[in-house]
Structures are given as structure tokens and as C-alpha cells.
Amino acid sequence: MTTSGLGTTRCGDREFRWGQRTYIMGIVNVTPDSFSGDGVGHDIEAAVAQGKRFAAEGADLLDIGGESTRPNAAAVSDDEELRRVIPVIERLTGEVSLPLSIDTYKSEVARRALSAGASMINDIWGLQRDPRLAELAAECGVPLILMSNQRGRDCQNIIPEVLSTLRASIKLALERGLAWENILVDPGVGFGKTLEQNLEIVRRLGELRCLERPILIGTSRKSMVGLVLDTPPHQRIEGTAATVAISIAGGADIVRVHDVAQMARVCQMSDAIIRGKHQSKG
């Protein structure tokens, strides 16, 4: 399977050449209440050390988040979110060569993060909460990840629902001036979906190819793995590995993970099988 028709997206000083291999996004949660148990709270040094370790372990970019996205998590103000993420972005910009993504749905937080050195925006609400993110991404010439989020709404037929919300987000992004090559999509595993729907998304991920944009998927340590295997977050590596491999077979271009070293090996092996030949990093 190849996805070379998706072209190339530039992020920072890196080019993501879609279809050549699977790219790895390492998660840096600068939160005290991450569902996965890996949040480093206000410990800037721990966050920087984690980012540097992920870079050494094979990550292609880092996603910095200052607000927990777990269900029923307390909302965080712009000021608090900025207080958490900006020092980490400023430090990592100087200490790793990887592009940094800001995981936020707030345009002011994203603007400050881009000024601090981030070069991608990851919006878990797909512009539903703050459409100005698309204008900001267009203005700054950075990629924007649009996620399908079903929280607060009822949906019975998950794949058509995901496709519908992502098409709406893409349309809005284009209307706000964002370049086609700077749009990425994420089906939003875990965000308002049932276990059965999350499993179906991974199983039918290839159907998102009709959107003709690179697909990011985040299954790492999520409840879908815990519910199937009856394991706590820190014991979900094998389950996550299965979802990553199957997602790559379905056409995933980026996998967003907590356990970079292990998932880098899963990606390398999966790419050797799915893409037909061994792909060295580059």
C-alpha cells in the first residue's frame, strides 16, 4: 500500500513525505491528570527530558499538551494552559531538532505556542470550538490536525459520522485559507465513541482514505485497549502495538503514542510488511 498521492507536508524544517513510511508522534503531557498516567504536571525538567528521550527513541515530532483530554476532565484556562506548555516548548525548541505540535483547541494558546517555537497545531475539536485556529494555521503556514470528536452528541453509525465531521472541518479550514497540503485528519479514537465504535474505526480506517489527506490515529493506552484486555494504562503496550500495526495496515500515516521506543519497532516492522520493503528513516 502506498499513499504517495497525498504529497508532502512541511513542518518546521522537516518534510513529511506521505506514503514512504509511518511517522511517530510522541506525546508529552504537561498535565497533572492525564488518563494514561504519564502527565508530568508542572515539572518542566521532566517534560524536557521526556521529549529528548522520545527524540532519541525514534519520534518524528512531539505533541505538547497542557490540558487533559480524558472524559470529564476539568477545563483549564488559557493562562494556566500557557503557563504549562510555553516553557516546555521554549526549552524543547532549543534542545531537540524535531518539530513540535501544540495540542490545543484554543487559538490564543496556539498563537503563543507557535511564537514559542511550535510548528503544528493539533485540534481535538476539529475547529468546532474555535474556527480561528484555521486562520492562524494559514497565517503562519503550519499544518493543522483536524479530529472528529463525538463528545456530547449521539451517533449510531460511526464511520459515516466520522467522515461527515471531518469533511465539514476540512471545508471550514479551506474556507479560512488553510493550504490543502497542511490539513491532516484524525478519526478521534476515544472521543465520545463506544468500545465497539473505536474498534470499528481501527478495523475500517482505510475508508478514511477517501478524504485524500494524511491520517493520524491515537490509540495509545486508551480505554479501548484496557476494556478488551482488562489492564490499567501502564500495562497496555501490547494492546497498543496491535492497534498500531492494524492501523498502519489500514493506511495510518502518523501514530500518536506514549511508548515511542516500542512503537517505533512496531512501525518499522509493519512498514516492511505493508509498504512492501524496508524503509529506513529519513
For each residue, the residues with C-beta under 8 A, 3 or more apart:
1: 249 251 274 275
2: 19 275
3: 6 18 19 209 214 251 253
4: 7 17 18 19 20
5: 19 212
6: 3 18 19 212 213 214 253
7: 4 18 181
8: 15 16 17 18 181
9: 15 16 18 143 181 182 184 214
10: 14 15 16 143
11: 14 15 16 61 99 119 120 142 143
12: 98 99 100 119 120
13: 97 99
14: 10 11 60 61 98 99
15: 8 9 10 11
16: 8 9 10 11 23 60 214 253 254
17: 4 8 20
18: 3 4 6 7 8 9 214 253
19: 2 3 4 5 6 253 275
20: 4 17 275 279 282
21: 267 271 275 279 281
22: 248 252 253 254 255 267 270 271
23: 16 60 61 253 254 255
24: 58 59 60 61 254 255 257 260 263 264 267
25: 59 60 61 62 63 101 216 254 255 256 257
26: 50 51 54 55 57 59 61 62 63 257 258 260
27: 36 38 62 63 65 220 256 257 258
28: 40 47 50 51 54 62 63 64 65 88 92
29: 34 36 38 39 40 65 68
30: 39 40 41 42 47 64 65 66 84 85 88
31: 34 39 40 41 65 66 67 68 84
32: 39 41 42
33: 39 68 70 73 74
34: 29 31 37 38 39 68 70
35: 68 69 70 221 222 223 233
36: 27 29 39 220 221 233 258
37: 34 232 233 234
38: 27 29 34 221 233 258
39: 29 30 31 32 33 34 36 68
40: 28 29 30 31 43 46 47 50
41: 30 31 32 46
42: 30 32 83 84
43: 40 46 47
44: 47 48 87 88 91
45: 48 49
46: 40 41 43 49 50
47: 28 30 40 43 44 50 51 64 88 92
48: 44 45 51 52 88 91 92 95
49: 45 46 52 53
50: 26 28 40 46 47 53 54
51: 26 28 47 48 54 55 62 64 88 92 95 96 98
52: 48 49 55 56 92 95 96
53: 49 50 56 57 260
54: 26 28 50 51 57 58 59 62 260
55: 26 51 52 59 62 96 97 98
56: 52 53
57: 26 53 54 260 261 264
58: 24 54 260 261 264 281
59: 24 25 26 54 55 62 98 260 264
60: 14 16 23 24 25 98 99 254
61: 11 14 23 24 25 26 98 99 100 101 120
62: 25 26 27 28 51 54 55 59 92 96 98 99 100 101
63: 25 26 27 28 100 101 102 103 122 256
64: 28 30 47 51 85 88 89 92 100 101 102 103 113 118
65: 27 28 29 30 31 68 69 85 102 103 104 122
66: 30 31 76 80 81 82 83 84 85 103 104 109
67: 31 73 75 76 81 103 104
68: 29 31 33 34 35 39 65 73 74 76
69: 35 65 73 103 124 191
70: 33 34 35 73
71: 151
72:
73: 33 67 68 69 70
74: 33 68
75: 67
76: 66 67 68 80 81 84
77: 80 81
78: 81 82 106 108 109
79: 82 83
80: 66 76 77 83 84
81: 66 67 76 77 78 84 85 104 106 109
82: 66 78 79 85 86 109 112
83: 42 66 79 80 86 87
84: 30 31 42 66 76 80 81 87 88
85: 30 64 65 66 81 82 88 89 102 104 109 113
86: 82 83 89 90 112 113 116
87: 44 83 84 90 91
88: 28 30 44 47 48 51 64 84 85 91 92
89: 64 85 86 92 93 100 102 113 116 117 118
90: 86 87 93 94 116 117
91: 44 48 87 88 94 95
92: 28 47 48 51 52 62 64 88 89 95 96 100 117
93: 89 90 96 100 116 117 118
94: 90 91 117
95: 48 51 52 91 92
96: 51 52 55 62 92 93
97: 13 55
98: 12 14 51 55 59 60 61 62
99: 11 12 13 14 60 61 62 119 120
100: 12 61 62 63 64 89 92 93 117 118 119 120
101: 25 61 62 63 64 118 119 120 121 122 145
102: 63 64 65 85 89 109 110 113 114 118 120 121 122
103: 63 64 65 66 67 69 122 124
104: 65 66 67 81 85 109 110 113 121 122 123
105: 123 124 125 129 130 133
106: 78 81 109 110 129 130
107: 110 111 130 132 133 135 136
108: 78 111 112
109: 66 78 81 82 85 102 104 106 112 113
110: 102 104 106 107 113 114 118 121 133 136 137
111: 107 108 114 115 136
112: 82 86 108 109 115 116
113: 64 85 86 89 102 104 109 110 116 117 118 121
114: 102 110 111 117 118 119 121 136 140 142
115: 111 112
116: 86 89 90 93 112 113
117: 89 90 92 93 94 100 113 114
118: 64 89 93 100 101 102 110 113 114 121 142
119: 11 12 99 100 101 114 142 143
120: 11 12 61 99 100 101 102 142 143 144 145
121: 101 102 104 110 113 114 118 133 136 137 142 143 144 145
122: 63 65 101 102 103 104 145 147 186
123: 104 105 126 127 129 130 133 144 145 146 147
124: 69 103 105 147 149 188 191
125: 105 128 129 130 147 149
126: 123 146 147 148 149 165 166 168 169 188
127: 123 130 131 133 134 146 169 172 173
128: 125 149 169
129: 105 106 123 125
130: 105 106 107 123 125 127 133
131: 127 134 135 172 176
132: 107 135 136 176
133: 105 107 110 121 123 127 130 136 137 144
134: 127 131 137 138 144 172 173 175 176 177 178
135: 107 131 132 138 139 176 177
136: 107 110 111 114 121 132 133 139 140
137: 110 121 133 134 140 141 142 143 144 173 178 182
138: 134 135 141 176 177 178 179 182
139: 135 136 177
140: 114 136 137
141: 137 138 179 182
142: 11 114 118 119 120 121 137 182
143: 9 10 11 119 120 121 137 182 183 184
144: 120 121 123 133 134 137 173 178 182 183 184
145: 101 120 121 122 123 184 185 186 216
146: 123 126 127 166 169 170 173 183 184 185 186
147: 122 123 124 125 126 185 186 187 188 191
148: 126 161 162 165 166 169 185 186 187 188 191
149: 124 125 126 128 165 188 191 192
150: 153 155 158 161 165 188 191 192 193
151: 71 191 192
152: 192
153: 150 192
154:
155: 150 158 161 192 197
156:
157: 160 161
158: 150 155 161 162 193 197 200 201
159: 162 163 200 201 204 207
160: 157 163 164
161: 148 150 155 157 158 164 165
162: 148 158 159 165 166 187 188 201 208
163: 159 160 166 167 207 208 210 211
164: 160 161 167 168
165: 126 148 149 150 161 162 168 169
166: 126 146 148 162 163 169 170 185 187 208 211
167: 163 164 170 171 211
168: 126 164 165 171 172
169: 126 127 128 146 148 165 166 172 173 185
170: 146 166 167 173 174 183 185 211 213
171: 167 168 174 175
172: 127 131 134 168 169 175 176
173: 127 134 137 144 146 169 170 176 178 183
174: 170 171 177 178 180 183
175: 134 171 172
176: 131 132 134 135 138 172 173
177: 134 135 138 139 174
178: 134 137 138 144 173 174 182 183
179: 138 141 182 183
180: 174 183 213
181: 7 8 9
182: 9 137 138 141 142 143 144 178 179
183: 143 144 146 170 173 174 178 179 180 213
184: 9 143 144 145 146 213 214 215 216 253 254
185: 145 146 147 148 166 169 170 208 211 213 214 215 216
186: 122 145 146 147 148 215 216 217 218
187: 147 148 162 166 201 205 208 215 217
188: 124 126 147 148 149 150 162 191 192 193
189: 193 198 201 202 217 218 219 222 224
190: 193 198 218 219 222 223 224
191: 69 124 147 148 149 150 151 188
192: 149 150 151 152 153 155 188
193: 150 158 188 189 190 197 198 201
194: 197 198
195: 198 199 223 224 227 228
196: 199 200
197: 155 158 193 194 200 201
198: 189 190 193 194 195 201 202 219 222 224
199: 195 196 202 203 224 228
200: 158 159 196 197 203 204
201: 158 159 162 187 189 193 197 198 204 205
202: 189 198 199 205 217 219 243 246 247 250
203: 199 200 246 250
204: 159 200 201 207 250
205: 187 201 202 208 215 217 246 247 250 251 252
206: 209 250 251
207: 159 163 204 210
208: 162 163 166 185 187 205 211 215 251
209: 3 206 212 215 251
210: 163 207
211: 163 166 167 170 185 208 215
212: 5 6 209
213: 6 170 180 183 184 185
214: 3 6 9 16 18 184 185 253 254
215: 184 185 186 187 205 208 209 211 251 252 253 254
216: 25 145 184 185 186 252 253 254 255 256
217: 186 187 189 202 205 247 252 254 255 256
218: 186 189 190 222 255 256 257
219: 189 190 198 202 222 224 225 240 243 244 247 255
220: 27 36 236 240 244 255 256 257 258 259 263
221: 35 36 38 225 226 233 234 236 240 258 259
222: 35 189 190 198 218 219 225 226 236 240
223: 35 190 195 226 227
224: 189 190 195 198 199 219 227 228 243
225: 219 221 222 228 229 231 236 239 240 243
226: 221 222 223 229 230 231 232 233 236 239
227: 195 223 224 230
228: 195 199 224 225 239
229: 225 226 235 236 238 239
230: 226 227
231: 225 226 235 236 239
232: 37 226 235 236
233: 35 36 37 38 221 226 236
234: 37 221
235: 229 231 232
236: 220 221 222 225 226 229 231 232 233 239 240
237: 240 241 259 262
238: 229 241 242
239: 225 226 228 229 231 236 242 243
240: 219 220 221 222 225 236 237 243 244 257 258 259 263
241: 237 238 244 245 262 263 266
242: 238 239 245 246
243: 202 219 224 225 239 240 246 247
244: 219 220 240 241 247 248 252 255 257 263 266 267 270
245: 241 242 248 249 266 269 270
246: 202 203 205 242 243 249 250
247: 202 205 217 219 243 244 250 251 252 255
248: 22 244 245 251 252 255 267 270 271 274
249: 1 245 246 270 274
250: 202 203 204 205 206 246 247
251: 1 3 205 206 208 209 215 247 248
252: 22 205 215 216 217 244 247 248 255
253: 3 6 16 18 19 22 23 184 214 215 216
254: 16 22 23 24 25 60 184 214 215 216 217
255: 22 23 24 25 216 217 218 219 220 244 247 248 252 263 267
256: 25 27 63 216 217 218 220
257: 24 25 26 27 218 220 240 244 260 263
258: 26 27 36 38 220 221 240
259: 220 221 237 240 262 263
260: 24 26 53 54 57 58 59 257 263 264
261: 57 58 264 265
262: 237 241 259 265 266
263: 24 220 240 241 244 255 257 259 260 266 267
264: 24 57 58 59 260 261 267 268
265: 261 262 268 269
266: 241 244 245 262 263 269 270
267: 21 22 24 244 248 255 263 264 270 271
268: 264 265 271 272 278 279
269: 245 265 266 272 273
270: 22 244 245 248 249 266 267 273 274
271: 21 22 248 267 268 274 275 278 279
272: 268 269 275 277 278 279
273: 269 270
274: 1 248 249 270 271
275: 1 2 19 20 21 271 272 279
276:
277: 272
278: 268 271 272
279: 20 21 268 271 272 275
280:
281: 21 58
282: 20
